[in-house]
Amino acid sequence: MCDTVIIPASLTQQGNTLFAKNSDREPGEAQPLLHVPRKSTESSTVRCTYIDIPQVAETYEVILSKPFHMWGAEMGANEYGVVIGNEAVFTKEKFKKNNSGLTGMDMLRLALERSATAAKARDCIIQLLEQHGQDACGGYKNKNFFYHNSFLISDSHEAFVLETADREWTYEKVNGIRSISNRLTIDEGPCSPGAQARAAEKGWWKPGHSFSFAKAYSDFLFTWAGRGRQRQMCTSQFCETRAGSLTPAYCMEMLQMHHLPHPQFKPSRANTSCVCMHATGFLNPSSTTGSMVAEIRTQKPSTFWFTGTPHPCLSVFIPFFMSTTTLLEFNGSIDRPNPLFWLRAKRLHQWISRDYAARRQALEPERQALQQEFIERERQLIALGAGPQILGRFSLECLHRAENFVQRHAEYAERTIVNLPANFPTEN
């Protein structure tokens, strides 16, 4: 389960487009960050998660939040201010389950590497979908987890929702605030040439009646169980009630929401209506494993806030910028993200979850103070016209301070862990 939201510049406090996403995956699947510079490519092919496809001559600079074992990414941005988040959607189309296609995460990364606008990224994904399909496992330990994908794609000028079912697709241009969450939503819009014929052949649509891509292709049982509609309404209403004053801080707050207010919430009581998700078992197997907020500017550098850790309710969003070396220095590699920060945070969050209300309350003042300092300093630096060198140093400082916050408290947690009753409810 995931949630992705776009807010146009006209409805934000600073007049910049805002984008926010939670990535909900298997609880133990680390999702570290990767920053890949623009580069000319020598190979004629690129190895994606399962298959090789033709490579382009040059790829654009990207910052990605990606499952450590996948080539593709759950969310990210490129040097032109294009941002994309993807969602699993559950359709009536069946899979061969032979991993002969691209994952939605592969298509997301390829589109960011190859597209200078949101419209070009939309068309890139459509082309990849039609050429290679998406018969590809999207799970980590669950090797039977196959799904189709929807995408929220934006730049500073326009945004699109693209929804798919096997190789069929539809899209719509976004007007105003738009949220997507694990369900097909588009009734009318441009669609693939074979979408109607395929639906008629399968008996999902009767020619002569109005055609709705969402109604024709949705698997309503899976869609209902995932409570995507509830989360979509929750994030949309959160933004609509704050229209005109929305900021990155508000977006961070939105991604931290549970289905119960903080004093009543316990991770053991979480369900799939939470925006910040905590896994509890078979009916609620996913946790938020990474979060992103982007502020896309036209005249000044855009800021890409990532947690690089699970559970935004317990995390600090860290600012990153294009044309910097922050993540290269932190990871020690262009191609291999470092999962240790994520794993330490995961361990700390497990400890907090055992007495969530008290332990979160104890850490919250420090976490909030750190977050507020990062936001204030970022605002000042952007206002002063800071360049990549200064922004890079600031970003690296923030990353190390967030890492220190996690490491100090994780070490304390390790020293204070006691034997718990066998039936004590903890996250997987």
Secondary structure as a PSIPRED ss2 file (coil, helix, strand):
# PSIPRED VFORMAT (PSIPRED V4.0)

   1 M C   1.000  0.000  0.000
   2 C C   1.000  0.000  0.000
   3 D E   0.000  0.000  1.000
   4 T E   0.000  0.000  1.000
   5 V E   0.000  0.000  1.000
   6 I E   0.000  0.000  1.000
   7 I E   0.000  0.000  1.000
   8 P C   1.000  0.000  0.000
   9 A H   0.000  1.000  0.000
  10 S H   0.000  1.000  0.000
  11 L H   0.000  1.000  0.000
  12 T E   0.000  0.000  1.000
  13 Q C   1.000  0.000  0.000
  14 Q C   1.000  0.000  0.000
  15 G C   1.000  0.000  0.000
  16 N C   1.000  0.000  0.000
  17 T E   0.000  0.000  1.000
  18 L E   0.000  0.000  1.000
  19 F E   0.000  0.000  1.000
  20 A E   0.000  0.000  1.000
  21 K E   0.000  0.000  1.000
  22 N E   0.000  0.000  1.000
  23 S E   0.000  0.000  1.000
  24 D E   0.000  0.000  1.000
  25 R E   0.000  0.000  1.000
  26 E C   1.000  0.000  0.000
  27 P C   1.000  0.000  0.000
  28 G C   1.000  0.000  0.000
  29 E C   1.000  0.000  0.000
  30 A C   1.000  0.000  0.000
  31 Q C   1.000  0.000  0.000
  32 P C   1.000  0.000  0.000
  33 L E   0.000  0.000  1.000
  34 L E   0.000  0.000  1.000
  35 H E   0.000  0.000  1.000
  36 V E   0.000  0.000  1.000
  37 P C   1.000  0.000  0.000
  38 R C   1.000  0.000  0.000
  39 K E   0.000  0.000  1.000
  40 S E   0.000  0.000  1.000
  41 T C   1.000  0.000  0.000
  42 E C   1.000  0.000  0.000
  43 S C   1.000  0.000  0.000
  44 S C   1.000  0.000  0.000
  45 T E   0.000  0.000  1.000
  46 V E   0.000  0.000  1.000
  47 R E   0.000  0.000  1.000
  48 C C   1.000  0.000  0.000
  49 T C   1.000  0.000  0.000
  50 Y C   1.000  0.000  0.000
  51 I C   1.000  0.000  0.000
  52 D E   0.000  0.000  1.000
  53 I E   0.000  0.000  1.000
  54 P E   0.000  0.000  1.000
  55 Q C   1.000  0.000  0.000
  56 V C   1.000  0.000  0.000
  57 A C   1.000  0.000  0.000
  58 E E   0.000  0.000  1.000
  59 T E   0.000  0.000  1.000
  60 Y C   1.000  0.000  0.000
  61 E C   1.000  0.000  0.000
  62 V E   0.000  0.000  1.000
  63 I E   0.000  0.000  1.000
  64 L E   0.000  0.000  1.000
  65 S E   0.000  0.000  1.000
  66 K C   1.000  0.000  0.000
  67 P C   1.000  0.000  0.000
  68 F C   1.000  0.000  0.000
  69 H C   1.000  0.000  0.000
  70 M C   1.000  0.000  0.000
  71 W C   1.000  0.000  0.000
  72 G C   1.000  0.000  0.000
  73 A C   1.000  0.000  0.000
  74 E C   1.000  0.000  0.000
  75 M E   0.000  0.000  1.000
  76 G E   0.000  0.000  1.000
  77 A E   0.000  0.000  1.000
  78 N E   0.000  0.000  1.000
  79 E C   1.000  0.000  0.000
  80 Y C   1.000  0.000  0.000
  81 G C   1.000  0.000  0.000
  82 V C   1.000  0.000  0.000
  83 V E   0.000  0.000  1.000
  84 I E   0.000  0.000  1.000
  85 G E   0.000  0.000  1.000
  86 N E   0.000  0.000  1.000
  87 E E   0.000  0.000  1.000
  88 A E   0.000  0.000  1.000
  89 V E   0.000  0.000  1.000
  90 F C   1.000  0.000  0.000
  91 T E   0.000  0.000  1.000
  92 K C   1.000  0.000  0.000
  93 E C   1.000  0.000  0.000
  94 K C   1.000  0.000  0.000
  95 F C   1.000  0.000  0.000
  96 K C   1.000  0.000  0.000
  97 K C   1.000  0.000  0.000
  98 N C   1.000  0.000  0.000
  99 N C   1.000  0.000  0.000
 100 S C   1.000  0.000  0.000
 101 G C   1.000  0.000  0.000
 102 L C   1.000  0.000  0.000
 103 T C   1.000  0.000  0.000
 104 G H   0.000  1.000  0.000
 105 M H   0.000  1.000  0.000
 106 D H   0.000  1.000  0.000
 107 M H   0.000  1.000  0.000
 108 L H   0.000  1.000  0.000
 109 R H   0.000  1.000  0.000
 110 L H   0.000  1.000  0.000
 111 A H   0.000  1.000  0.000
 112 L H   0.000  1.000  0.000
 113 E H   0.000  1.000  0.000
 114 R H   0.000  1.000  0.000
 115 S C   1.000  0.000  0.000
 116 A C   1.000  0.000  0.000
 117 T C   1.000  0.000  0.000
 118 A H   0.000  1.000  0.000
 119 A H   0.000  1.000  0.000
 120 K H   0.000  1.000  0.000
 121 A H   0.000  1.000  0.000
 122 R H   0.000  1.000  0.000
 123 D H   0.000  1.000  0.000
 124 C H   0.000  1.000  0.000
 125 I H   0.000  1.000  0.000
 126 I H   0.000  1.000  0.000
 127 Q H   0.000  1.000  0.000
 128 L H   0.000  1.000  0.000
 129 L H   0.000  1.000  0.000
 130 E H   0.000  1.000  0.000
 131 Q H   0.000  1.000  0.000
 132 H H   0.000  1.000  0.000
 133 G C   1.000  0.000  0.000
 134 Q C   1.000  0.000  0.000
 135 D C   1.000  0.000  0.000
 136 A C   1.000  0.000  0.000
 137 C E   0.000  0.000  1.000
 138 G C   1.000  0.000  0.000
 139 G C   1.000  0.000  0.000
 140 Y C   1.000  0.000  0.000
 141 K C   1.000  0.000  0.000
 142 N C   1.000  0.000  0.000
 143 K C   1.000  0.000  0.000
 144 N C   1.000  0.000  0.000
 145 F C   1.000  0.000  0.000
 146 F E   0.000  0.000  1.000
 147 Y C   1.000  0.000  0.000
 148 H E   0.000  0.000  1.000
 149 N E   0.000  0.000  1.000
 150 S E   0.000  0.000  1.000
 151 F E   0.000  0.000  1.000
 152 L E   0.000  0.000  1.000
 153 I E   0.000  0.000  1.000
 154 S E   0.000  0.000  1.000
 155 D C   1.000  0.000  0.000
 156 S C   1.000  0.000  0.000
 157 H C   1.000  0.000  0.000
 158 E C   1.000  0.000  0.000
 159 A E   0.000  0.000  1.000
 160 F E   0.000  0.000  1.000
 161 V E   0.000  0.000  1.000
 162 L E   0.000  0.000  1.000
 163 E E   0.000  0.000  1.000
 164 T E   0.000  0.000  1.000
 165 A E   0.000  0.000  1.000
 166 D C   1.000  0.000  0.000
 167 R C   1.000  0.000  0.000
 168 E E   0.000  0.000  1.000
 169 W E   0.000  0.000  1.000
 170 T E   0.000  0.000  1.000
 171 Y E   0.000  0.000  1.000
 172 E E   0.000  0.000  1.000
 173 K E   0.000  0.000  1.000
 174 V C   1.000  0.000  0.000
 175 N C   1.000  0.000  0.000
 176 G C   1.000  0.000  0.000
 177 I C   1.000  0.000  0.000
 178 R E   0.000  0.000  1.000
 179 S E   0.000  0.000  1.000
 180 I E   0.000  0.000  1.000
 181 S C   1.000  0.000  0.000
 182 N C   1.000  0.000  0.000
 183 R C   1.000  0.000  0.000
 184 L C   1.000  0.000  0.000
 185 T C   1.000  0.000  0.000
 186 I C   1.000  0.000  0.000
 187 D C   1.000  0.000  0.000
 188 E C   1.000  0.000  0.000
 189 G C   1.000  0.000  0.000
 190 P C   1.000  0.000  0.000
 191 C E   0.000  0.000  1.000
 192 S C   1.000  0.000  0.000
 193 P C   1.000  0.000  0.000
 194 G C   1.000  0.000  0.000
 195 A H   0.000  1.000  0.000
 196 Q H   0.000  1.000  0.000
 197 A H   0.000  1.000  0.000
 198 R H   0.000  1.000  0.000
 199 A H   0.000  1.000  0.000
 200 A H   0.000  1.000  0.000
 201 E H   0.000  1.000  0.000
 202 K H   0.000  1.000  0.000
 203 G C   1.000  0.000  0.000
 204 W C   1.000  0.000  0.000
 205 W C   1.000  0.000  0.000
 206 K C   1.000  0.000  0.000
 207 P C   1.000  0.000  0.000
 208 G C   1.000  0.000  0.000
 209 H C   1.000  0.000  0.000
 210 S C   1.000  0.000  0.000
 211 F C   1.000  0.000  0.000
 212 S C   1.000  0.000  0.000
 213 F H   0.000  1.000  0.000
 214 A H   0.000  1.000  0.000
 215 K H   0.000  1.000  0.000
 216 A H   0.000  1.000  0.000
 217 Y H   0.000  1.000  0.000
 218 S E   0.000  0.000  1.000
 219 D C   1.000  0.000  0.000
 220 F H   0.000  1.000  0.000
 221 L H   0.000  1.000  0.000
 222 F H   0.000  1.000  0.000
 223 T H   0.000  1.000  0.000
 224 W H   0.000  1.000  0.000
 225 A H   0.000  1.000  0.000
 226 G C   1.000  0.000  0.000
 227 R C   1.000  0.000  0.000
 228 G H   0.000  1.000  0.000
 229 R H   0.000  1.000  0.000
 230 Q H   0.000  1.000  0.000
 231 R H   0.000  1.000  0.000
 232 Q H   0.000  1.000  0.000
 233 M H   0.000  1.000  0.000
 234 C H   0.000  1.000  0.000
 235 T H   0.000  1.000  0.000
 236 S H   0.000  1.000  0.000
 237 Q H   0.000  1.000  0.000
 238 F H   0.000  1.000  0.000
 239 C H   0.000  1.000  0.000
 240 E H   0.000  1.000  0.000
 241 T C   1.000  0.000  0.000
 242 R C   1.000  0.000  0.000
 243 A C   1.000  0.000  0.000
 244 G C   1.000  0.000  0.000
 245 S C   1.000  0.000  0.000
 246 L E   0.000  0.000  1.000
 247 T C   1.000  0.000  0.000
 248 P H   0.000  1.000  0.000
 249 A H   0.000  1.000  0.000
 250 Y H   0.000  1.000  0.000
 251 C H   0.000  1.000  0.000
 252 M H   0.000  1.000  0.000
 253 E H   0.000  1.000  0.000
 254 M H   0.000  1.000  0.000
 255 L H   0.000  1.000  0.000
 256 Q C   1.000  0.000  0.000
 257 M C   1.000  0.000  0.000
 258 H C   1.000  0.000  0.000
 259 H C   1.000  0.000  0.000
 260 L C   1.000  0.000  0.000
 261 P C   1.000  0.000  0.000
 262 H C   1.000  0.000  0.000
 263 P C   1.000  0.000  0.000
 264 Q C   1.000  0.000  0.000
 265 F C   1.000  0.000  0.000
 266 K C   1.000  0.000  0.000
 267 P H   0.000  1.000  0.000
 268 S H   0.000  1.000  0.000
 269 R H   0.000  1.000  0.000
 270 A C   1.000  0.000  0.000
 271 N C   1.000  0.000  0.000
 272 T C   1.000  0.000  0.000
 273 S C   1.000  0.000  0.000
 274 C C   1.000  0.000  0.000
 275 V C   1.000  0.000  0.000
 276 C C   1.000  0.000  0.000
 277 M C   1.000  0.000  0.000
 278 H C   1.000  0.000  0.000
 279 A C   1.000  0.000  0.000
 280 T C   1.000  0.000  0.000
 281 G E   0.000  0.000  1.000
 282 F C   1.000  0.000  0.000
 283 L C   1.000  0.000  0.000
 284 N E   0.000  0.000  1.000
 285 P C   1.000  0.000  0.000
 286 S C   1.000  0.000  0.000
 287 S E   0.000  0.000  1.000
 288 T E   0.000  0.000  1.000
 289 T E   0.000  0.000  1.000
 290 G E   0.000  0.000  1.000
 291 S E   0.000  0.000  1.000
 292 M E   0.000  0.000  1.000
 293 V E   0.000  0.000  1.000
 294 A E   0.000  0.000  1.000
 295 E E   0.000  0.000  1.000
 296 I E   0.000  0.000  1.000
 297 R C   1.000  0.000  0.000
 298 T C   1.000  0.000  0.000
 299 Q C   1.000  0.000  0.000
 300 K C   1.000  0.000  0.000
 301 P C   1.000  0.000  0.000
 302 S C   1.000  0.000  0.000
 303 T E   0.000  0.000  1.000
 304 F E   0.000  0.000  1.000
 305 W E   0.000  0.000  1.000
 306 F E   0.000  0.000  1.000
 307 T C   1.000  0.000  0.000
 308 G C   1.000  0.000  0.000
 309 T C   1.000  0.000  0.000
 310 P C   1.000  0.000  0.000
 311 H C   1.000  0.000  0.000
 312 P H   0.000  1.000  0.000
 313 C H   0.000  1.000  0.000
 314 L H   0.000  1.000  0.000
 315 S C   1.000  0.000  0.000
 316 V C   1.000  0.000  0.000
 317 F C   1.000  0.000  0.000
 318 I E   0.000  0.000  1.000
 319 P E   0.000  0.000  1.000
 320 F E   0.000  0.000  1.000
 321 F C   1.000  0.000  0.000
 322 M C   1.000  0.000  0.000
 323 S C   1.000  0.000  0.000
 324 T C   1.000  0.000  0.000
 325 T C   1.000  0.000  0.000
 326 T H   0.000  1.000  0.000
 327 L H   0.000  1.000  0.000
 328 L H   0.000  1.000  0.000
 329 E H   0.000  1.000  0.000
 330 F H   0.000  1.000  0.000
 331 N H   0.000  1.000  0.000
 332 G C   1.000  0.000  0.000
 333 S C   1.000  0.000  0.000
 334 I C   1.000  0.000  0.000
 335 D C   1.000  0.000  0.000
 336 R C   1.000  0.000  0.000
 337 P C   1.000  0.000  0.000
 338 N C   1.000  0.000  0.000
 339 P C   1.000  0.000  0.000
 340 L H   0.000  1.000  0.000
 341 F H   0.000  1.000  0.000
 342 W H   0.000  1.000  0.000
 343 L H   0.000  1.000  0.000
 344 R H   0.000  1.000  0.000
 345 A H   0.000  1.000  0.000
 346 K H   0.000  1.000  0.000
 347 R H   0.000  1.000  0.000
 348 L H   0.000  1.000  0.000
 349 H H   0.000  1.000  0.000
 350 Q H   0.000  1.000  0.000
 351 W H   0.000  1.000  0.000
 352 I H   0.000  1.000  0.000
 353 S H   0.000  1.000  0.000
 354 R C   1.000  0.000  0.000
 355 D C   1.000  0.000  0.000
 356 Y H   0.000  1.000  0.000
 357 A H   0.000  1.000  0.000
 358 A H   0.000  1.000  0.000
 359 R H   0.000  1.000  0.000
 360 R H   0.000  1.000  0.000
 361 Q H   0.000  1.000  0.000
 362 A H   0.000  1.000  0.000
 363 L H   0.000  1.000  0.000
 364 E H   0.000  1.000  0.000
 365 P H   0.000  1.000  0.000
 366 E H   0.000  1.000  0.000
 367 R H   0.000  1.000  0.000
 368 Q H   0.000  1.000  0.000
 369 A H   0.000  1.000  0.000
 370 L H   0.000  1.000  0.000
 371 Q H   0.000  1.000  0.000
 372 Q H   0.000  1.000  0.000
 373 E H   0.000  1.000  0.000
 374 F H   0.000  1.000  0.000
 375 I H   0.000  1.000  0.000
 376 E H   0.000  1.000  0.000
 377 R H   0.000  1.000  0.000
 378 E H   0.000  1.000  0.000
 379 R H   0.000  1.000  0.000
 380 Q H   0.000  1.000  0.000
 381 L H   0.000  1.000  0.000
 382 I H   0.000  1.000  0.000
 383 A H   0.000  1.000  0.000
 384 L C   1.000  0.000  0.000
 385 G C   1.000  0.000  0.000
 386 A C   1.000  0.000  0.000
 387 G C   1.000  0.000  0.000
 388 P H   0.000  1.000  0.000
 389 Q H   0.000  1.000  0.000
 390 I H   0.000  1.000  0.000
 391 L H   0.000  1.000  0.000
 392 G H   0.000  1.000  0.000
 393 R H   0.000  1.000  0.000
 394 F H   0.000  1.000  0.000
 395 S H   0.000  1.000  0.000
 396 L H   0.000  1.000  0.000
 397 E H   0.000  1.000  0.000
 398 C H   0.000  1.000  0.000
 399 L H   0.000  1.000  0.000
 400 H H   0.000  1.000  0.000
 401 R H   0.000  1.000  0.000
 402 A H   0.000  1.000  0.000
 403 E H   0.000  1.000  0.000
 404 N H   0.000  1.000  0.000
 405 F H   0.000  1.000  0.000
 406 V H   0.000  1.000  0.000
 407 Q H   0.000  1.000  0.000
 408 R H   0.000  1.000  0.000
 409 H H   0.000  1.000  0.000
 410 A H   0.000  1.000  0.000
 411 E H   0.000  1.000  0.000
 412 Y H   0.000  1.000  0.000
 413 A H   0.000  1.000  0.000
 414 E H   0.000  1.000  0.000
 415 R H   0.000  1.000  0.000
 416 T H   0.000  1.000  0.000
 417 I C   1.000  0.000  0.000
 418 V C   1.000  0.000  0.000
 419 N C   1.000  0.000  0.000
 420 L C   1.000  0.000  0.000
 421 P C   1.000  0.000  0.000
 422 A C   1.000  0.000  0.000
 423 N C   1.000  0.000  0.000
 424 F C   1.000  0.000  0.000
 425 P C   1.000  0.000  0.000
 426 T C   1.000  0.000  0.000
 427 E C   1.000  0.000  0.000
 428 N C   1.000  0.000  0.000
